[in-house]
Structure formats: structure tokens, C-alpha cells
Amino acid sequence: MTELPLKQDILRNRDVFFRRMLRIFLLFLALLGGACIGYLLFLVANAHVGNEVRFLYPRLFSDFTQAAYYSVHRDAYLLEGGASYSAIALIFMLPFALIFQKDLLAAEYSAAWAGPNMQILASSWRFWVAFALYQAVVWSVLYLLFRRLTAKSDAGKLLACFASSAGAVYTLIRGNTLLIALVLVLLFLVLNGSERAWKRELGLICFAAAGAFKLYPLFFGAVLLHEKRWGAAARSVLYFLALYFLPVLFYSGGFGAYLGNLFVFIGGENHLADRSNIAIASQLYKLFRFVFSLWGGTVPAWAEGVCIAAGVLFLFFAAAAAIVTDDPLRRSVLALCAVTLVPPVSYFYVTVFAILPAAEYLNTYERRSARENRCFTAVFAALGFYPIYACRLFAVSFAVLFALGAVTIVRTFRDGEFGRYCLRFSEREGREKRLMRDKNA
């Protein structure tokens, strides 16, 4: 078989990779986007003439509007609404919510809609201004951060691929505020390597804010533990506690109600059995349900605890491997797998964190073997190809991510990185003791 020239080979040329991925993603997104725009125009036109038209997809933009609703009502802990937003998340949303505050106050919370009645909000121009401004701010900051993570000439291409990937599209459809947490994590990773102490400290605050925002970004603390920055890790814990608890003073409901609601959210069949939940606990629970249904039985009560424990066990090995490995790419992969697979309720849009190992890998794309690039391209396409998930085949992403995590954990320990980390740690302690002994002498 004749070998393709470098400028045409997707396995050797990064520009070709970007072009091919964009063609794959955008072809179907153009059809989806056209249909969505037509439907929204139809909906708005009917609302203006007074016709009652039910949303085809009631959850459209629901996460954005729900967070905005709670932020203007100053209630992070409304149990009957099922909110589990931290107060800091609602503070981030407040500037955008204030733009259409009048509409939010007029739109009562609807249990049937599992959020504020979007049919009322969608007919308001103020809502569309707020939503467009939120997206513009978040995506502009993401572009600037991509320029720091990868070559400047690749930042726009990477952003285009990311914006048209399945996780990002799903985030947009739900209007989920997860992208703010992603921005905060990226800021932490960018500032963490700065030579200036105040920038590194600002990075720690961003890391703590990301954790207070969504909890699971706290896994990225493995970076600090690997670098043995114990003081920085301790300060980030203090920042996290402050950002997680102090904003409670500005919201009604009480922290006890918030925690009660959060624990209700992370368990129960409604959440664990959800098809778009790609967590280890969810996949195991669905397996239990299938097995017991063969005998006409129901899932026993103890199964939920076993499923959640499986995620915790995976977290233990992933965290240990991420702390000891010297390979930043392995650490990024393990972070991705931990934040997507470990939380008991982890809906598919959390795969937006795949941009971190993707950017890390693409920086060395043309120096890697064709076999490595073939595997990366397959994973990139599987996680980003929206029609797969439009068919509700969310288990595809679980299989890909679990395989990535398991292989990376095994290789990290098999390559002896745990032993080398412990050896360096003991050698450092030995040097510090000798220095102290010499100083006392």
C-alpha cells in the first residue's frame, strides 16, 4: 500500500487531524443546529401570538435557567426543587441571572418541568441576551487558556473541535454551568507553573473554587501532591472550605438542607439507572438491575452501596497512580477518568474534561508513533462524535474512559513509578534530617 505524504496523513500531521475531526463533528452538528434554530423560531413565534406550544425537549437550557432561578431567589437549598448547587456556583451565575431577573421572578418553579418554566423564559429577549453573554464570556476565556496550553496556531482549531464535540454540545443543550468549573481548573493548571508566587496562589484559589463549584475537580490536587507542595495543598484545602461554607451566609435554607439534598441526589434508582449517567456506580447498578430482572426480582438495597464503593475503589488506585507518575499525560488521563467515572451521578457532559489530556497529547502528536496516534484518534472520535450519543449510547463513553483509566493505572504501577516516588520521598527526608543534624552540630 502506498504511504500517504506527510501533509495528507492524519496519523502524522496535526493539521490534518484537526481538519478531519472537524469534518466528522460538524457534518452532523450542522443538521442538528439547523433543526434546533428552526424549532426555537417556531416556538418564539407561537409564544408571541399566544399559541400554547409544548417544548419538544423540556430540559433545554434547564441547568442554566435553574441555577439562575436559585441565584436570584437566594436559595441554594430548595429541597422540593432538587437543587444541589453550592452557593459559590450561584454567585458565579448571579451577574447573568440579574439580566433576566424580572422573567425569573415571574416564572414559578414547575415540578413537571423539573425547573423554571422554560416556555415562559424562552419568549423573553432578556433571557437570550443573558444566555448569549454567558456563552460568549466562557468560550472567550477558554480560547485564551487554550493558547496557553497548546501552540497558539492550534488554539483556534482545538477550540473548534472542542466546541463541536459531543460533551460540549450536550453541555450547551442543557445550558450546564460545568464549563465554569473547567475554566477554573484550566486557570489552576496554567498558573501552577508560574515563577511568581502570587500567580501560583491565585491558581490555588481557582482550584479551590472549582472544587467548591462541582466537588470532583478536587482530584486535580494530585498535581500538588506529586510536586510535594504540602503547604500549597494545605492552603488550597482552607480556601476550599472558605469558598464552600462562607457563601452560605448569603443564602437561605441552611447548609444541612443542602447536604441532605446532595446525598439524595447521589443515590437512588432514578439517578443510578439514568442512561446518560456514565459513572462506574451507575454502570454496575444497571448490570445488577439486568441480572435481577432475569429472575423477575428487583435490585436489593445493598446493591447501591456496593456500586458506590466500586467507584471509591477506582478513585483510590487512580489517585495513587496520578500522584506518583512523572508523566503529565498519564496524570491528565487519570484526572479525566476520575472526574467522569467516580461521582455516583456523572452525566455525560462531564466528558468536557477530556480536553485536558487531548491538549497534552496534541502537543506531541507529530513525535508519536502511528499506532499511538491511531488509538488517540479513535478515542477522540468516540468521545466527541455526537450521533453516537444522540442514539443514547452513553455506555460507549464509559467503556472508553474505563479502559483508559485501567490501562494507565496498570502501566503506572507496572513501570515502577510508585517505587521511584517513594524512594525519592525517603531520600528527600534523609537529606532534610542530615541538614538539620549538621545545623545543630
C-alpha positions as CSV (number, residue, x, y, z in Angstrom):
1,M,0.0,0.0,0.0
2,T,1.4,3.4,-1.0
3,E,2.2,5.6,2.0
4,L,0.4,9.0,2.1
5,P,2.6,12.1,2.0
6,L,3.0,13.8,5.4
7,K,0.7,16.7,4.5
8,Q,-2.2,14.3,3.9
9,D,-1.6,11.7,6.7
10,I,-3.9,12.1,9.7
11,L,-1.6,9.9,11.8
12,R,1.5,12.1,11.2
13,N,0.2,15.6,10.6
14,R,-1.6,17.5,13.4
15,D,-3.3,20.0,10.9
16,V,-4.8,17.0,9.0
17,F,-6.0,15.6,12.3
18,F,-7.9,18.8,13.2
19,R,-9.4,19.1,9.7
20,R,-10.7,15.5,9.6
21,M,-12.2,15.7,13.2
22,L,-13.9,18.9,12.4
23,R,-15.5,17.5,9.3
24,I,-16.8,14.5,11.2
25,F,-18.2,16.6,14.0
26,L,-19.6,19.5,12.0
27,L,-21.4,17.5,9.4
28,F,-24.0,16.2,11.9
29,L,-24.0,19.4,14.0
30,A,-25.0,21.4,11.0
31,L,-28.1,19.3,10.6
32,L,-28.8,19.4,14.4
33,G,-28.2,23.1,14.6
34,G,-30.5,23.9,11.7
35,A,-33.3,21.8,13.2
36,C,-32.9,23.5,16.6
37,I,-32.9,27.0,15.2
38,G,-36.0,26.3,13.2
39,Y,-37.7,24.8,16.2
40,L,-36.8,27.7,18.5
41,L,-38.1,30.3,15.9
42,F,-41.3,28.3,15.7
43,L,-41.6,28.3,19.5
44,V,-41.0,32.0,19.9
45,A,-43.4,32.9,17.1
46,N,-46.2,30.9,18.7
47,A,-45.5,32.4,22.1
48,H,-45.8,36.0,20.7
49,V,-49.2,35.2,19.1
50,G,-50.5,33.5,22.2
51,N,-50.4,29.9,21.0
52,E,-49.6,27.2,23.6
53,V,-46.8,25.0,22.3
54,R,-45.2,22.4,24.5
55,F,-41.4,22.2,24.4
56,L,-40.2,19.2,22.4
57,Y,-37.3,18.9,24.9
58,P,-38.3,20.3,28.3
59,R,-34.7,20.1,29.6
60,L,-33.4,22.6,27.0
61,F,-31.1,25.1,28.8
62,S,-32.7,23.9,32.0
63,D,-29.4,23.7,34.0
64,F,-28.6,27.4,33.2
65,T,-32.1,28.6,34.0
66,Q,-32.4,26.5,37.2
67,A,-29.1,27.9,38.6
68,A,-30.1,31.4,37.6
69,Y,-33.5,30.9,39.2
70,Y,-32.0,29.9,42.5
71,S,-29.4,32.7,42.4
72,V,-32.0,35.4,42.2
73,H,-34.2,33.7,44.8
74,R,-31.1,33.4,47.0
75,D,-31.9,29.8,47.8
76,A,-29.2,27.2,47.1
77,Y,-31.0,24.5,49.2
78,L,-34.6,24.2,48.0
79,L,-35.3,20.6,48.7
80,E,-38.6,20.3,46.7
81,G,-36.8,21.7,43.6
82,G,-34.0,19.1,43.9
83,A,-31.2,21.8,43.7
84,S,-27.8,20.7,44.8
85,Y,-25.9,23.8,43.7
86,S,-23.2,25.1,46.0
87,A,-23.7,28.8,47.0
88,I,-20.4,29.8,45.2
89,A,-21.9,28.4,41.9
90,L,-24.9,30.6,42.3
91,I,-22.7,33.6,43.0
92,F,-20.9,33.0,39.7
93,M,-24.3,32.8,37.9
94,L,-25.8,35.9,39.6
95,P,-24.4,38.5,37.1
96,F,-26.1,36.7,34.2
97,A,-29.3,35.9,36.2
98,L,-29.8,39.6,37.0
99,I,-30.1,40.4,33.3
100,F,-33.4,38.5,33.2
101,Q,-34.3,38.7,36.8
102,K,-37.7,40.1,36.0
103,D,-38.6,37.0,34.0
104,L,-37.2,34.6,36.6
105,L,-39.3,36.2,39.4
106,A,-42.4,35.8,37.2
107,A,-41.7,32.2,36.2
108,E,-42.7,29.9,39.0
109,Y,-40.8,26.7,39.6
110,S,-42.6,23.8,38.0
111,A,-42.2,20.2,39.2
112,A,-43.4,19.0,35.8
113,W,-40.6,20.9,34.1
114,A,-38.0,20.0,36.8
115,G,-37.1,23.7,36.8
116,P,-38.5,27.1,35.9
117,N,-41.0,27.0,33.1
118,M,-38.7,27.4,30.1
119,Q,-41.7,28.1,27.8
120,I,-42.2,31.5,29.5
121,L,-38.4,32.3,29.7
122,A,-37.7,31.4,26.0
123,S,-40.1,34.2,24.9
124,S,-38.1,36.8,26.7
125,W,-35.3,38.7,24.8
126,R,-33.6,39.3,28.2
127,F,-33.1,35.5,28.6
128,W,-31.4,35.2,25.3
129,V,-29.1,38.2,26.0
130,A,-28.1,36.6,29.3
131,F,-27.6,33.1,27.8
132,A,-25.6,34.5,24.8
133,L,-23.4,36.7,27.1
134,Y,-22.7,33.7,29.4
135,Q,-21.6,31.6,26.5
136,A,-19.5,34.4,25.0
137,V,-17.6,35.0,28.2
138,V,-16.9,31.3,28.9
139,W,-15.8,30.5,25.4
140,S,-13.6,33.6,25.1
141,V,-11.8,32.7,28.3
142,L,-11.5,29.0,27.1
143,Y,-9.9,30.2,23.9
144,L,-7.3,32.3,25.8
145,L,-6.5,29.4,28.1
146,F,-6.1,27.0,25.1
147,R,-3.5,29.4,23.8
148,R,-1.5,28.8,26.9
149,L,-2.0,25.0,26.9
150,T,-1.0,24.4,23.3
151,A,0.6,26.1,20.3
152,K,-1.0,29.5,19.5
153,S,-1.6,28.4,15.9
154,D,-3.5,25.3,17.2
155,A,-5.7,27.1,19.8
156,G,-8.5,28.0,17.4
157,K,-8.5,24.6,15.9
158,L,-8.6,22.9,19.3
159,L,-11.4,25.2,20.4
160,A,-13.4,24.4,17.2
161,C,-13.0,20.7,17.8
162,F,-13.9,21.0,21.4
163,A,-17.0,23.2,20.8
164,S,-18.3,20.7,18.2
165,S,-17.6,17.6,20.3
166,A,-20.4,15.6,21.9
167,G,-19.7,16.7,25.5
168,A,-19.6,20.4,24.7
169,V,-22.8,20.2,22.6
170,Y,-24.6,18.3,25.4
171,T,-23.4,21.0,27.8
172,L,-24.8,23.7,25.5
173,I,-28.2,21.8,25.1
174,R,-28.6,21.6,28.9
175,G,-27.0,25.1,29.5
176,N,-24.9,23.4,32.1
177,T,-22.6,25.6,34.1
178,L,-19.9,22.9,34.2
179,L,-17.8,25.0,31.8
180,I,-17.1,27.5,34.6
181,A,-15.6,24.7,36.6
182,L,-13.5,23.7,33.6
183,V,-12.2,27.3,33.2
184,L,-11.2,27.4,36.9
185,V,-9.3,24.1,36.6
186,L,-7.5,25.3,33.5
187,L,-6.6,28.5,35.3
188,F,-5.1,26.4,38.1
189,L,-3.1,24.3,35.7
190,V,-1.8,27.4,33.8
191,L,-0.9,29.4,36.9
192,N,0.5,26.5,38.8
193,G,3.7,26.6,36.7
194,S,4.3,30.3,37.1
195,E,7.5,31.6,38.6
196,R,5.6,34.3,40.5
197,A,4.3,33.3,43.9
198,W,1.1,35.5,43.7
199,K,0.1,33.8,40.4
200,R,0.6,30.3,42.0
201,E,-1.5,31.4,44.9
202,L,-4.2,32.7,42.6
203,G,-4.1,29.3,40.9
204,L,-4.8,27.6,44.3
205,I,-7.8,29.8,44.8
206,C,-9.1,28.9,41.3
207,F,-8.6,25.2,42.2
208,A,-10.5,25.6,45.4
209,A,-13.3,27.5,43.6
210,A,-13.5,24.7,41.0
211,G,-13.9,22.2,43.9
212,A,-16.5,24.3,45.7
213,F,-18.3,24.6,42.4
214,K,-18.6,20.9,41.5
215,L,-16.5,19.0,44.1
216,Y,-15.0,16.4,41.7
217,P,-12.3,18.9,40.3
218,L,-10.6,18.4,43.7
219,F,-8.9,15.4,42.1
220,F,-6.6,17.8,40.3
221,G,-4.9,18.3,43.7
222,A,-2.9,15.3,42.7
223,V,-0.7,17.8,40.9
224,L,0.3,19.5,44.2
225,L,0.8,16.1,45.9
226,H,3.0,14.9,43.1
227,E,5.2,18.0,43.4
228,K,5.2,17.5,47.2
229,R,3.8,21.0,47.7
230,W,2.3,20.2,51.1
231,G,1.9,23.8,52.2
232,A,0.1,24.7,48.9
233,A,-2.1,21.7,49.3
234,A,-3.0,22.6,52.9
235,R,-3.8,26.2,51.9
236,S,-6.0,25.0,49.0
237,V,-8.0,23.0,51.5
238,L,-8.5,26.1,53.6
239,Y,-9.5,28.1,50.5
240,F,-11.9,25.3,49.5
241,L,-13.6,25.2,53.0
242,A,-14.0,29.0,53.0
243,L,-15.5,29.1,49.5
244,Y,-17.7,26.2,50.2
245,F,-19.1,27.3,53.6
246,L,-18.9,31.1,53.9
247,P,-21.3,31.9,51.0
248,V,-23.9,30.0,53.0
249,L,-24.4,33.3,54.9
250,F,-25.8,34.9,51.8
251,Y,-28.4,32.2,51.0
252,S,-31.4,30.9,52.8
253,G,-32.3,27.3,53.6
254,G,-29.3,26.3,55.7
255,F,-26.3,24.0,54.9
256,G,-28.0,21.0,56.4
257,A,-30.7,21.1,53.8
258,Y,-28.1,21.4,51.1
259,L,-26.2,18.4,52.3
260,G,-29.4,16.4,52.7
261,N,-30.4,17.2,49.1
262,L,-26.9,16.4,47.9
263,F,-27.0,12.9,49.4
264,V,-30.4,12.3,47.9
265,F,-29.0,13.3,44.6
266,I,-26.0,11.0,44.6
267,G,-28.1,7.8,45.2
268,G,-31.4,6.2,44.3
269,E,-32.5,4.3,41.3
270,N,-33.7,7.4,39.4
271,H,-30.1,8.7,39.2
272,L,-28.1,5.5,39.1
273,A,-30.3,4.0,36.4
274,D,-30.2,7.1,34.2
275,R,-28.9,6.2,30.8
276,S,-26.8,9.4,30.5
277,N,-25.1,8.7,33.8
278,I,-21.7,7.2,32.8
279,A,-20.3,6.7,36.4
280,I,-18.9,3.3,37.5
281,A,-21.6,3.1,40.1
282,S,-24.3,3.7,37.5
283,Q,-23.0,1.1,35.1
284,L,-22.6,-1.5,37.8
285,Y,-26.1,-0.7,39.1
286,K,-27.6,-1.2,35.6
287,L,-25.8,-4.5,35.4
288,F,-27.3,-5.5,38.8
289,R,-30.7,-4.5,37.6
290,F,-30.4,-6.5,34.4
291,V,-29.2,-9.7,36.2
292,F,-32.0,-9.5,38.8
293,S,-34.6,-8.7,36.2
294,L,-33.8,-12.1,34.5
295,W,-35.3,-13.8,37.6
296,G,-38.1,-11.4,37.9
297,G,-36.6,-9.7,41.0
298,T,-35.7,-6.2,42.0
299,V,-32.3,-4.7,42.8
300,P,-31.6,-5.3,46.6
301,A,-31.0,-2.3,48.9
302,W,-27.3,-3.3,49.4
303,A,-26.5,-3.0,45.7
304,E,-26.4,0.8,45.8
305,G,-23.7,0.8,48.4
306,V,-21.7,-1.8,46.6
307,C,-21.9,0.2,43.4
308,I,-20.7,3.4,45.0
309,A,-17.9,1.5,46.8
310,A,-16.7,0.3,43.4
311,G,-16.2,4.0,42.3
312,V,-14.4,4.8,45.6
313,L,-12.0,1.8,45.0
314,F,-11.3,3.0,41.5
315,L,-10.6,6.5,42.9
316,F,-8.1,5.1,45.4
317,F,-5.9,3.5,42.6
318,A,-6.4,6.4,40.2
319,A,-5.3,8.9,42.9
320,A,-2.3,6.9,43.9
321,A,-1.2,6.5,40.2
322,A,-1.8,10.2,39.5
323,I,0.3,11.3,42.5
324,V,3.3,9.0,41.8
325,T,3.5,9.3,37.9
326,D,6.1,11.6,36.4
327,D,4.2,11.6,33.1
328,P,1.9,14.7,32.8
329,L,-0.2,13.0,30.1
330,R,-0.9,10.0,32.4
331,R,-1.9,12.3,35.2
332,S,-4.3,14.2,32.8
333,V,-5.8,10.9,31.7
334,L,-6.3,9.7,35.3
335,A,-7.8,13.0,36.3
336,L,-10.2,12.7,33.3
337,C,-11.2,9.2,34.3
338,A,-11.6,10.1,38.0
339,V,-13.8,13.1,37.5
340,T,-16.0,11.3,35.0
341,L,-16.3,7.8,36.4
342,V,-16.1,8.2,40.2
343,P,-19.0,10.5,41.2
344,P,-22.1,8.3,41.6
345,V,-24.0,10.7,39.4
346,S,-21.9,11.8,36.4
347,Y,-23.9,12.8,33.4
348,F,-22.3,12.6,30.0
349,Y,-21.4,16.3,29.7
350,V,-18.6,15.9,32.2
351,T,-16.5,14.5,29.4
352,V,-15.7,18.1,28.5
353,F,-12.7,17.5,30.8
354,A,-11.3,15.3,28.1
355,I,-9.8,18.5,26.6
356,L,-7.0,18.4,29.2
357,P,-5.3,15.1,28.1
358,A,-6.2,15.9,24.5
359,A,-4.3,19.2,24.6
360,E,-1.4,17.5,26.4
361,Y,-1.3,14.7,23.7
362,L,-1.7,17.0,20.7
363,N,1.4,19.0,21.8
364,T,3.5,15.9,21.0
365,Y,1.3,14.4,18.2
366,E,3.8,14.6,15.4
367,R,6.5,13.0,17.6
368,R,4.4,9.9,18.5
369,S,4.1,6.6,16.6
370,A,1.4,5.9,14.1
371,R,0.0,3.3,16.4
372,E,-0.3,5.7,19.3
373,N,-1.9,8.4,17.1
374,R,-4.4,5.8,15.7
375,C,-5.5,4.9,19.3
376,F,-5.8,8.6,20.2
377,T,-7.8,9.4,17.1
378,A,-10.2,6.6,17.8
379,V,-10.7,7.7,21.4
380,F,-11.1,11.4,20.4
381,A,-13.7,10.5,17.8
382,A,-15.6,8.1,20.1
383,L,-15.9,10.7,22.9
384,G,-16.7,13.6,20.5
385,F,-18.9,12.1,17.8
386,Y,-22.3,13.4,18.7
387,P,-24.6,10.9,16.7
388,I,-23.3,8.1,19.0
389,Y,-24.9,9.9,22.0
390,A,-27.9,11.2,20.1
391,C,-28.7,7.5,19.9
392,R,-28.3,7.4,23.7
393,L,-25.3,5.1,23.5
394,F,-23.7,6.7,26.6
395,A,-22.2,3.4,27.7
396,V,-19.7,3.9,24.8
397,S,-18.0,6.7,26.7
398,F,-18.0,4.7,29.9
399,A,-16.2,1.8,28.1
400,V,-13.6,4.1,26.6
401,L,-12.9,6.0,29.8
402,F,-12.8,2.9,32.0
403,A,-10.4,1.2,29.6
404,L,-8.2,4.4,29.5
405,G,-8.1,4.6,33.3
406,A,-7.5,0.9,33.9
407,V,-4.7,0.7,31.4
408,T,-3.0,3.9,32.7
409,I,-3.2,2.7,36.3
410,V,-1.7,-0.7,35.5
411,R,1.1,0.8,33.4
412,T,2.0,3.3,36.1
413,F,2.5,0.6,38.7
414,R,4.0,-1.9,36.3
415,D,6.6,0.6,35.3
416,G,7.7,1.0,38.9
417,E,6.7,4.7,39.3
418,F,5.2,4.1,42.7
419,G,8.6,2.7,44.0
420,R,10.5,5.6,42.4
421,Y,8.2,8.1,44.0
422,C,8.6,6.5,47.5
423,L,12.4,6.3,47.0
424,R,12.7,10.0,46.1
425,F,10.4,10.8,49.1
426,S,12.6,8.8,51.5
427,E,15.8,10.3,50.0
428,R,14.5,13.8,50.5
429,E,13.6,13.1,54.1
430,G,17.0,11.7,54.6
431,R,18.7,14.8,53.2
432,E,16.5,17.1,55.4
433,K,17.5,15.1,58.5
434,R,21.2,15.3,57.6
435,L,20.9,19.1,57.0
436,M,19.1,19.5,60.4
437,R,21.8,17.4,62.2
438,D,24.6,19.4,60.6
439,K,22.9,22.6,61.5
440,N,22.5,21.6,65.2
441,A,26.1,20.4,65.3
